């Protein structure tokens, strides 16, 4: 009984002290973060000032919110001290009352400023939610962990948990992510020297540095003590304790220590002050990994990453986008010798990796030869996929892929068996390079004979356009896209052939090749025939409709053969290719609706195309046809379609449609002066990774660029795949009794 009472008192003391430290640090960090995000709204007269909604200036509201937050924090802390002094138990959810002044105070300001600064408001609202989740999680976890602390058998684990609690380690991670977001924001919208934003950033980064330094010093001191004990316990006392210490230190300790030394030197060296915040960020990254390694805990990110190939696919695209944006932001990639800017580089890299083609810059004039080559590489990597190329290179070098590598290979190729996936992988990579090489030769000859360019320039243009066409990227090295080739049927037909091949899907092309050239004359499967037939109907039907809509409008100045050629090209290119030989401004509304429908459908599965895919459309149409005829199952070519496939097709259609509606709503809020047709066309083009635009892309503001970046990424990885990466790894399926719901 005495031990239990003593432990209860100790638990209360530890819980109280830990909560006070965590919430105090969180108060400082969150206050700086919110002030930096809200500071650009200080001159918004619609919200602040005598004529605004809130009637008072921005400074009064921020000061009042901070004052109320500090008062709430102190009052809550005093109440907890009072409860502890009178022997009252602190519940694990005792920090829930802090949600009011931590998360609820900034919410009205973000909701009011949402139309003007969508990205900053969404980021601020997300921070409020994360703060509340952290307080709930840390409070309940700390209580349960401390109550079971006495039952641990490992004395070393007890001491380590006492020095560095999991809640403080999680706070380090949150402060690291917050600092990274603020630094990205400072690159997009540079902070003026001596302004409130720069001062708040300095306070935020300094607080984060002090937090992680305190934890690192505790771990260092404990590691030194353990090394000395190990040295004394050894029979051979000739080895100093430093050797035992260095053996236990992980690799992340050395870059963290080196960066800390550079930070200390940078204080005395003014030219390094510009890199102060980035140095703190790098130190926090390596320091965080150092603490997790020394504590013997695996990094949850890697556990999450290795759970499924889909998560690795999403992460690989994100990594490629970040690396591509970092390279494109270098002055060597710009034609003017100056950086393109972080946001413009990120937009261009995302568009290239996601094989979309939307650009806020004229890449033909804004990018240097190095920048254009970088875009071509990003298009190639994004079109084939990092997982596909890395698996092919590993197999080429004779390396074994392992269980996860085989799963990732099957995911990227769409095959169920590893042996078939390996064969298809080789066909995909070698076939891609072969088709692109043929396209390069044909286009090089065309440029050399028709534009007067020398052979090297023609080769560069031909290679870039061939890669862009086959990967359905839509990037063009001409300022007017392909409008200058409106009467060049050879150019239009070659490009249309390339992106039709790229949009069919590698599995379909392989099986078609077997059916045509294999001695056994293997017939085409149901899926291949379905994709080919649907693609043919969409292309021919789209061509006829476009010709009918624009025969007396955009096509009226052309000859009959050029009309048919351009109608074909404009009907095929919305299937995620993104080239245009006609001016999008001159098209009629009915033609734009037709193009949006084709952009929504896209190309084939396991291809370089986007959209919901032609197979999905075919399944939905056949399901509706079977239901109208009163059939209980969907049958295609004497083969029944599984219910799970129909559910998946329905999910893809509904999710993509929901994303499009949400994107249109947000973009109309961001750009209230834009025409609704232009907004809808832009959103559908982004989510379908097409790249066609009516000119709205060049007029996007910062919030609009961020929204289109997200839509392009979501369209490339797929809404279903993206949501599957966010769901828990293990789910429990429970069958419940059915009920009746009225429909229609």
C-alpha positions in Angstrom: 0.0 0.0 0.0 2.8 2.4 0.8 4.6 1.6 -2.4 1.5 2.1 -4.4 0.8 5.5 -2.7 4.4 6.6 -3.2 4.3 5.5 -6.9 1.0 7.4 -7.4 2.6 10.5 -5.9 5.6 10.1 -8.1 3.4 9.5 -11.2 1.5 12.7 -10.5 4.7 14.7 -10.1 6.2 13.4 -13.3 3.0 13.9 -15.2 2.6 17.4 -13.9 6.2 18.4 -14.7 6.1 16.9 -18.2 2.8 18.5 -19.0 4.0 21.9 -17.9 7.2 21.7 -20.0 5.5 20.3 -23.1 2.6 22.8 -23.0 5.0 25.7 -22.3 7.2 24.8 -25.3 4.1 24.2 -27.4 2.8 27.6 -26.4 5.9 29.4 -27.6 6.2 27.4 -30.9 2.6 27.6 -31.9 2.4 31.3 -31.1 5.4 32.0 -33.4 3.9 29.8 -36.1 0.5 31.4 -36.0 1.9 35.0 -36.0 4.0 34.2 -39.1 1.1 32.8 -41.0 -1.4 35.5 -40.0 1.0 38.5 -40.4 0.4 39.0 -44.1 -3.3 39.7 -43.3 -2.5 42.7 -41.1 -3.6 45.2 -43.8 -6.8 43.3 -44.7 -9.4 46.0 -44.2 -12.3 43.6 -44.7 -11.4 41.8 -41.5 -9.3 44.1 -39.3 -9.7 47.8 -38.6 -12.7 50.0 -37.9 -14.4 49.0 -41.2 -13.6 45.3 -40.9 -15.6 42.4 -39.4 -13.5 42.3 -36.2 -13.4 46.1 -35.7 -10.0 46.2 -34.1 -6.5 46.3 -35.8 -4.5 43.1 -36.4 -2.0 43.9 -33.6 -4.8 44.1 -31.0 -6.3 40.7 -32.0 -2.9 39.0 -32.0 -1.9 40.5 -28.7 -5.2 39.7 -27.1 -5.1 36.1 -28.3 -1.6 35.6 -27.0 -2.5 37.2 -23.7 -5.6 35.0 -23.3 -3.5 32.0 -24.2 -0.8 32.7 -21.7 -3.4 33.4 -19.0 -5.2 30.2 -19.8 -1.9 28.3 -19.6 -0.9 29.7 -16.3 -4.4 29.2 -14.8 -4.4 25.6 -15.9 -1.0 25.0 -14.5 -1.9 26.5 -11.1 -5.0 24.4 -11.0 -2.9 21.3 -11.6 -0.4 22.3 -8.9 -3.3 22.8 -6.5 -4.7 19.3 -7.3 -1.3 17.8 -6.8 -0.7 19.6 -3.5 -4.0 18.2 -2.2 -3.3 14.7 -3.3 -5.8 14.6 -6.1 -5.1 12.3 -9.0 -4.4 13.9 -12.4 -6.4 12.2 -15.1 -4.8 11.3 -18.4 -7.0 13.7 -20.2 -6.3 16.6 -17.9 -4.7 18.5 -20.8 -8.0 18.5 -22.8 -8.9 21.9 -21.2 -5.8 23.3 -22.9 -7.4 22.7 -26.3 -9.4 25.9 -25.8 -6.5 28.4 -25.8 -4.2 26.3 -27.9 -6.4 25.3 -30.8 -9.7 27.2 -30.6 -8.4 30.8 -30.3 -6.7 30.9 -33.8 -9.5 29.2 -35.6 -11.8 32.2 -36.2 -8.9 34.2 -37.7 -8.0 31.4 -40.1 -11.6 30.9 -41.1 -12.0 34.7 -41.8 -8.8 34.9 -43.8 -9.4 31.7 -45.8 -10.6 33.4 -49.1 -7.6 35.7 -49.3 -4.9 33.2 -48.3 -6.1 29.7 -48.8 -2.8 27.9 -48.4 -1.8 29.7 -45.2 -5.3 29.2 -43.8 -5.3 25.5 -44.5 -1.9 25.2 -43.0 -2.9 27.1 -39.9 -6.1 25.0 -39.5 -4.1 21.8 -39.9 -1.7 23.0 -37.2 -4.6 23.7 -34.8 -5.9 20.1 -35.4 -2.4 18.6 -34.9 -1.9 20.6 -31.7 -5.1 19.3 -30.3 -4.3 15.8 -31.3 -0.9 16.0 -29.8 -2.2 17.2 -26.4 -4.8 14.5 -26.3 -2.4 11.8 -27.3 0.5 12.9 -25.1 -1.7 13.3 -22.0 -3.3 9.9 -22.2 -0.1 8.1 -23.3 2.0 9.8 -20.6 -0.5 8.7 -17.8 -0.6 5.0 -18.9 3.2 4.9 -19.5 4.1 6.4 -16.2 1.7 4.1 -14.3 3.4 1.0 -15.8 6.9 2.6 -15.3 7.7 0.7 -12.1 7.0 -2.7 -13.7 9.7 -2.4 -16.3 12.5 -4.9 -15.9 15.1 -3.0 -17.8 16.8 -0.4 -15.5 18.4 1.2 -18.6 15.0 1.7 -20.2 13.6 3.3 -17.1 16.4 5.8 -17.1 16.1 6.6 -20.8 12.4 7.1 -20.5 13.0 9.4 -17.6 15.5 11.5 -19.5 13.7 11.6 -22.8 10.0 11.0 -22.7 8.2 9.8 -25.9 6.0 12.9 -25.6 9.0 15.3 -25.8 10.5 13.3 -28.6 7.2 13.7 -30.5 7.3 17.4 -29.8 10.8 17.5 -31.4 9.4 15.9 -34.5 6.5 18.4 -34.7 8.8 21.4 -34.2 11.1 20.0 -36.9 8.2 19.7 -39.4 6.9 23.2 -38.4 10.4 24.7 -39.0 10.6 23.1 -42.4 7.2 24.5 -43.4 8.1 28.0 -42.2 11.4 27.9 -44.1 9.6 26.9 -47.3 7.1 29.7 -46.7 10.0 32.1 -46.2 11.4 31.1 -49.6 8.0 31.6 -51.3 7.3 34.9 -49.5 10.7 36.2 -48.2 10.6 37.8 -44.8 12.0 41.3 -44.5 14.9 41.7 -42.1 13.9 42.9 -38.7 10.2 42.3 -39.4 7.9 40.5 -37.0 7.9 37.4 -39.2 11.7 37.2 -39.2 11.8 37.7 -35.4 9.2 35.1 -34.8 11.1 32.7 -37.0 14.3 33.3 -35.0 12.4 32.6 -31.7 10.8 29.5 -33.2 14.1 28.1 -34.5 16.0 29.0 -31.3 13.3 27.3 -29.1 13.4 24.2 -31.3 17.2 24.2 -31.0 17.2 24.5 -27.2 14.6 21.8 -26.9 16.6 19.2 -28.9 19.9 20.3 -27.3 18.5 19.7 -23.8 17.4 16.2 -24.8 20.7 15.5 -26.6 22.7 16.5 -23.6 20.7 14.2 -21.3 21.3 11.3 -23.7 25.0 12.2 -24.0 25.4 12.3 -20.3 23.7 9.0 -19.8 25.7 7.4 -22.6 28.9 8.5 -21.0 27.9 7.0 -17.7 27.0 3.7 -19.4 30.3 3.7 -21.2 32.3 4.2 -18.0 30.3 1.4 -16.3 31.0 -0.9 -19.3 34.7 -0.1 -19.2 34.9 -0.9 -15.4 33.0 -4.1 -15.9 35.5 -5.4 -18.5 38.4 -7.6 -17.2 40.8 -5.8 -19.5 41.0 -2.2 -18.2 43.5 -1.1 -20.9 40.7 0.2 -23.1 39.5 3.6 -22.2 35.8 4.3 -21.7 35.8 6.5 -24.8 36.1 3.4 -27.0 33.0 1.9 -25.5 31.2 5.2 -26.0 32.1 5.5 -29.7 30.9 2.0 -30.3 27.5 2.8 -29.0 27.0 6.0 -30.9 24.9 5.7 -34.1 26.0 7.3 -37.4 23.5 10.2 -37.0 25.5 11.5 -34.0 28.4 12.7 -36.2 26.5 14.9 -38.6 24.5 16.3 -35.7 27.6 17.2 -33.8 29.3 18.7 -36.9 26.2 20.8 -37.6 26.1 22.0 -34.0 29.7 23.1 -34.2 29.0 24.9 -37.5 26.1 26.7 -35.8 28.2 27.8 -32.9 30.9 29.1 -35.3 28.3 30.8 -37.4 27.2 33.0 -34.5 30.7 34.6 -34.7 30.8 34.7 -38.5 28.2 37.1 -40.0 28.3 35.7 -43.6 26.9 32.5 -42.2 23.9 34.1 -40.5 21.7 33.6 -43.7 22.1 29.8 -43.2 21.3 29.8 -39.5 17.8 28.5 -39.7 18.6 25.9 -42.3 21.5 24.7 -40.2 19.2 24.3 -37.2 16.8 22.3 -39.4 19.5 19.9 -40.5 20.8 19.6 -36.9 17.2 18.8 -35.8 16.8 16.1 -38.4 20.1 14.3 -37.5 19.5 14.9 -33.8 16.1 13.4 -34.0 17.4 10.2 -35.7 20.3 10.1 -33.2 17.9 10.1 -30.3 15.6 7.5 -31.8 18.6 5.3 -32.5 20.2 5.6 -29.1 16.8 5.0 -27.5 16.5 1.8 -29.5 13.3 2.8 -31.2 12.6 2.3 -34.9 11.5 5.3 -36.9 7.8 5.1 -37.5 8.1 6.6 -41.0 10.1 3.7 -42.3 7.6 1.2 -40.7 4.8 3.0 -42.4 6.7 3.2 -45.7 7.4 -0.5 -45.8 3.8 -1.5 -45.1 2.7 -1.6 -48.7 4.1 -0.9 -52.2 1.5 1.8 -52.7 3.0 3.8 -49.9 6.4 3.4 -51.4 5.0 4.5 -54.8 3.6 7.7 -53.3 6.7 8.5 -51.4 8.9 7.9 -54.4 7.0 10.4 -56.4 7.2 12.9 -53.6 10.9 12.4 -53.3 11.4 12.8 -57.0 9.4 16.0 -57.0 11.4 17.6 -54.2 14.7 16.6 -55.8 13.6 17.9 -59.2 12.3 21.2 -57.7 15.6 21.7 -55.9 17.6 21.2 -59.1 15.4 23.4 -61.2 15.6 26.2 -58.7 19.4 26.4 -59.4 20.5 29.4 -61.6 22.1 27.0 -64.1 18.6 25.8 -65.1 17.4 29.3 -65.9 18.0 31.0 -69.2 18.5 34.3 -67.4 21.0 33.0 -64.9 18.7 33.7 -62.0 16.7 31.2 -60.0 13.2 30.4 -61.2 11.9 30.7 -57.6 11.0 27.9 -55.3 7.3 27.8 -56.0 7.7 28.0 -59.8 10.4 25.3 -59.7 8.1 23.1 -57.5 5.2 23.6 -59.9 7.3 22.7 -63.0 8.9 19.7 -61.3 5.4 18.4 -60.1 4.0 18.9 -63.6 6.9 17.0 -65.1 7.0 14.1 -62.7 3.2 13.8 -62.8 3.4 14.0 -66.6 0.8 16.8 -66.7 2.2 19.6 -68.8 0.7 22.6 -67.0 3.3 25.3 -66.6 3.4 28.8 -65.1 6.5 29.5 -67.2 7.3 29.3 -70.9 9.9 26.6 -70.7 11.0 27.3 -74.2 12.4 30.7 -73.2 12.7 30.5 -69.3 14.8 27.3 -69.1 18.3 26.8 -70.3 19.5 23.6 -72.0 20.3 22.1 -68.6 16.9 23.0 -67.4 15.2 21.4 -70.4 17.3 18.3 -70.0 16.3 18.1 -66.3 12.6 18.4 -67.3 13.0 15.6 -69.9 14.6 13.4 -67.2 11.8 14.1 -64.7 9.2 13.3 -67.4 10.9 10.0 -68.2 11.2 9.0 -64.5 7.7 10.1 -63.8 6.3 8.4 -66.8 7.9 5.0 -66.2 8.0 5.4 -62.4 11.0 5.2 -60.1 10.0 1.7 -58.9 9.9 0.4 -62.4 13.3 1.8 -63.4 15.0 0.9 -60.1 13.6 -2.7 -60.3 14.8 -3.0 -63.9 18.3 -1.8 -63.0 18.5 -4.2 -60.1 17.5 -7.1 -62.2 19.9 -6.0 -64.9 22.8 -6.0 -62.4 21.8 -9.5 -61.1 20.5 -8.2 -57.8 17.7 -10.0 -55.9 14.7 -7.8 -55.2 13.4 -9.6 -52.1 9.8 -9.9 -50.9 9.1 -6.2 -50.8 10.9 -5.6 -54.1 8.8 -8.2 -55.8 5.7 -6.7 -54.3 6.7 -3.3 -55.5 7.5 -4.7 -59.0 4.0 -6.3 -59.2 2.4 -3.1 -58.0 4.2 -1.0 -60.7 3.5 -3.5 -63.6 0.0 -4.5 -62.6 0.9 -8.3 -62.7 -0.1 -10.8 -60.1 2.9 -13.1 -60.4 6.6 -12.1 -60.0 7.8 -14.1 -62.9 5.4 -12.4 -65.3 6.1 -9.1 -63.7 9.8 -9.5 -64.4 9.2 -10.3 -68.1 6.8 -7.4 -68.4 9.2 -5.1 -66.6 11.9 -5.7 -69.3 9.3 -5.2 -72.0 8.2 -2.0 -70.5 11.6 -0.4 -70.2 13.1 -1.7 -73.4 9.9 -1.1 -75.3 9.7 2.5 -74.0 13.2 3.3 -75.1 12.7 1.7 -78.5 9.4 3.5 -79.2 10.9 6.8 -78.0 14.0 6.3 -80.2 11.9 5.7 -83.3 9.9 8.8 -82.5 13.1 10.8 -81.9 14.5 9.8 -85.3 11.3 10.7 -87.2 11.0 14.0 -85.3 14.6 14.8 -85.8 14.3 14.4 -89.5 11.2 16.6 -89.5 12.8 19.4 -87.6 15.9 19.3 -89.7 14.0 19.4 -93.0 11.2 21.8 -92.1 12.6 24.3 -89.5 16.1 24.8 -90.8 17.7 23.7 -87.5 21.1 22.0 -87.4 21.3 18.3 -86.7 22.2 18.6 -82.9 19.4 21.1 -82.3 16.9 18.9 -84.3 18.0 15.9 -82.3 17.5 17.7 -79.0 14.0 18.9 -80.1 13.1 15.5 -81.4 14.2 13.6 -78.3 12.4 16.0 -75.9 9.2 16.0 -77.9 9.3 12.2 -78.3 9.7 11.6 -74.6 7.1 14.2 -73.7 4.6 12.6 -76.2 5.1 9.0 -75.3 4.9 9.8 -71.5 1.8 11.8 -72.2 3.4 14.8 -70.5 2.4 17.6 -72.9 5.5 19.7 -72.5 6.4 21.5 -75.7 9.6 23.4 -76.6 7.5 25.9 -78.6 5.9 28.9 -77.0 2.6 28.3 -78.8 2.7 24.6 -78.0 1.9 23.0 -81.4 -0.2 25.8 -83.0 2.6 26.6 -85.4 2.3 23.1 -86.8 -1.4 23.2 -87.5 -0.8 22.5 -91.2 1.9 19.9 -90.6 0.0 16.5 -90.5 3.3 14.5 -90.3 4.2 16.2 -87.0 0.7 15.8 -85.6 0.3 12.2 -86.6 3.7 11.1 -85.2 3.0 12.8 -81.9 -0.6 11.4 -81.7 0.8 7.9 -82.4 3.3 8.3 -79.6 0.9 9.3 -76.9 -1.7 6.7 -78.0 0.9 4.0 -77.6 1.9 5.4 -74.2 -1.7 5.7 -73.1 -2.7 2.1 -74.0 -0.7 0.5 -71.2 2.4 -1.6 -71.3 0.5 -4.8 -70.6 -1.9 -4.2 -73.5 1.0 -3.5 -75.9 2.8 -6.6 -74.9 -0.2 -8.8 -75.4 -1.0 -7.2 -78.7 2.5 -7.9 -79.8 2.2 -11.5 -78.7 -1.1 -11.9 -80.6 0.4 -10.4 -83.8 4.0 -11.9 -83.9 3.9 -15.0 -81.6 3.9 -18.3 -83.5 1.3 -19.7 -81.1 -1.2 -16.8 -82.1 -2.3 -16.2 -78.6 -5.7 -14.5 -78.7 -6.2 -11.2 -76.9 -7.7 -11.3 -73.4 -10.9 -9.7 -72.3 -9.2 -6.7 -70.8 -7.0 -6.0 -73.9 -10.0 -6.2 -76.2 -12.0 -4.0 -73.8 -9.3 -1.3 -73.7 -8.7 -1.3 -77.4 -12.4 -1.1 -78.3 -13.1 1.6 -75.8 -10.0 3.6 -76.9 -11.1 3.3 -80.5 -14.6 4.5 -79.7 -13.4 7.4 -77.7 -10.9 8.5 -80.3 -13.2 8.2 -83.3 -16.2 9.5 -81.5 -14.3 12.4 -80.1 -12.9 13.2 -83.5 -16.3 13.2 -85.2 -17.9 15.3 -82.5 -15.0 17.8 -82.4 -15.1 18.1 -86.2 -18.9 18.7 -86.0 -18.5 21.4 -83.3 -15.6 23.3 -84.8 -16.0 22.8 -88.5 -17.3 26.3 -89.0 -15.4 27.8 -86.1 -11.8 27.0 -85.1 -11.3 24.7 -88.2 -12.9 26.9 -90.8 -9.6 28.4 -92.2 -8.1 24.9 -92.8 -8.4 22.5 -95.7 -10.5 19.4 -95.4 -7.5 17.1 -94.8 -6.1 19.5 -92.2 -9.5 19.8 -90.5 -9.7 16.0 -90.1 -6.1 15.8 -88.9 -6.5 18.5 -86.3 -9.9 17.2 -85.2 -8.2 13.8 -84.7 -5.3 15.3 -82.9 -7.5 17.4 -80.5 -9.7 14.4 -79.8 -6.8 12.2 -78.9 -4.6 14.7 -77.0 -7.1 15.1 -74.1 -6.5 11.5 -73.2 -3.8 13.0 -70.9 -1.3 14.0 -73.6 -1.8 17.8 -73.2 -0.7 19.1 -76.6 -2.8 21.5 -78.6 -2.6 22.5 -82.2 -5.6 24.9 -81.9 -6.0 27.9 -79.6 -8.1 26.9 -76.6 -9.6 30.4 -76.3 -11.3 30.0 -79.7 -13.0 26.7 -78.9 -16.8 26.7 -78.3 -18.2 25.7 -74.9 -19.5 22.4 -76.3 -16.0 21.5 -77.5 -14.5 22.3 -74.0 -17.1 20.1 -72.4 -16.1 17.3 -74.8 -12.4 17.8 -74.0 -13.2 17.8 -70.2 -15.1 14.5 -70.6 -12.1 12.9 -72.5 -9.7 14.3 -69.9 -11.7 12.8 -67.1 -11.7 9.3 -68.8 -7.9 9.4 -69.6 -6.1 6.3 -71.0 -5.4 2.8 -70.0 -4.3 1.3 -66.7 -0.6 0.7 -66.0 0.3 3.3 -68.6 1.7 6.8 -68.6 -1.8 8.3 -68.9 -4.0 9.6 -66.2 -7.7 10.0 -65.6 -10.1 7.3 -64.3 -8.9 5.0 -67.1 -10.9 3.5 -70.0 -11.3 0.2 -68.2 -13.1 1.9 -65.4 -15.5 3.6 -67.9 -16.1 0.3 -69.7 -16.9 -1.5 -66.4 -19.3 1.3 -65.3 -21.1 1.3 -68.7 -21.4 -2.5 -68.7 -22.7 -2.6 -65.2 -25.4 -0.1 -66.0 -26.3 -2.0 -69.1 -26.6 -5.3 -67.2 -28.7 -3.6 -64.5 -31.1 -2.1 -67.0 -31.5 -5.6 -68.6 -32.3 -7.1 -65.2 -29.1 -9.2 -64.9 -27.5 -9.9 -61.5 -23.9 -10.1 -62.8 -21.8 -8.3 -65.4 -20.6 -10.5 -68.2 -18.1 -9.5 -70.9 -17.1 -12.0 -73.6 -18.5 -14.9 -71.6 -16.4 -13.8 -68.6 -18.1 -12.6 -65.4 -16.7 -9.4 -63.7 -16.1 -9.8 -60.0 -18.1 -7.6 -57.6 -14.9 -6.3 -56.1 -13.8 -4.9 -59.5 -17.2 -3.1 -59.9 -16.9 -1.6 -56.4 -13.3 -0.5 -57.2 -14.4 1.2 -60.5 -17.3 2.9 -58.7 -15.0 4.1 -56.0 -12.5 5.6 -58.5 -15.3 7.4 -60.4 -16.9 8.9 -57.2 -13.6 9.8 -55.6 -12.2 11.5 -58.7 -15.5 13.3 -59.2 -15.5 14.5 -55.6 -11.9 15.7 -55.9 -12.8 17.7 -59.1 -15.8 19.3 -57.4 -13.7 20.2 -54.4 -10.9 21.6 -56.6 -13.4 23.7 -58.5 -14.8 25.1 -55.3 -11.4 26.0 -53.9 -10.1 27.5 -57.1 -13.2 29.7 -57.5 -12.6 30.9 -53.9 -8.9 31.6 -54.7 -9.6 33.3 -58.1 -13.1 34.9 -57.8 -12.6 36.9 -61.0 -11.9 33.9 -63.2 -14.6 32.4 -65.5 -16.2 29.2 -64.2 -15.5 27.4 -67.5 -11.8 28.2 -67.2 -11.7 27.1 -63.6 -13.4 23.8 -64.3 -11.2 23.1 -67.4 -8.1 23.8 -65.3 -9.1 21.5 -62.4 -10.1 18.6 -64.7 -6.8 19.1 -66.7 -4.8 18.9 -63.5 -6.5 15.9 -61.9 -6.4 14.1 -65.2 -2.7 15.0 -65.6 -3.5 16.3 -69.1 -1.9 19.8 -69.3 -4.4 21.6 -71.5 -5.3 25.1 -70.3 -7.4 28.0 -71.5 -4.7 30.4 -70.2 -5.6 30.3 -66.5 -2.4 28.6 -65.4 -0.2 31.7 -66.1 -2.5 33.9 -64.0 -2.5 31.7 -60.9 -1.5 33.2 -57.5 0.5 31.4 -54.9 -2.5 29.7 -53.3 -3.8 28.6 -56.8 -0.4 27.2 -57.6 -0.3 25.1 -54.4 -3.8 23.8 -55.2 -2.9 22.8 -58.7 0.3 21.1 -57.5 -1.7 19.0 -55.1 -4.3 18.1 -57.8 -1.6 17.1 -60.2 0.1 14.9 -57.7 -3.2 13.4 -56.6 -4.1 12.7 -60.2 -0.8 10.9 -60.9 -0.8 8.6 -57.9 -4.6 8.2 -57.9 -7.1 9.3 -55.2 -7.7 5.7 -54.2 -4.0 4.9 -53.8 -3.4 8.2 -51.9 -6.2 7.5 -49.4 -5.1 3.9 -48.9 -1.7 5.2 -47.7 -3.5 7.1 -45.0 -5.7 4.3 -43.6 -4.6 2.0 -40.8 -2.6 -1.0 -41.8 -4.9 -3.5 -40.0 -8.7 -3.3 -40.2 -11.3 -5.5 -38.7 -14.2 -6.5 -41.0 -17.5 -7.2 -39.2 -20.6 -8.4 -41.0 -23.8 -6.8 -39.7 -27.4 -7.6 -40.6 -28.7 -5.8 -43.7 -31.2 -3.0 -43.7 -33.4 -1.2 -46.2 -32.6 2.2 -47.5 -34.8 4.1 -49.9 -33.0 5.2 -53.1 -34.2 7.7 -55.6 
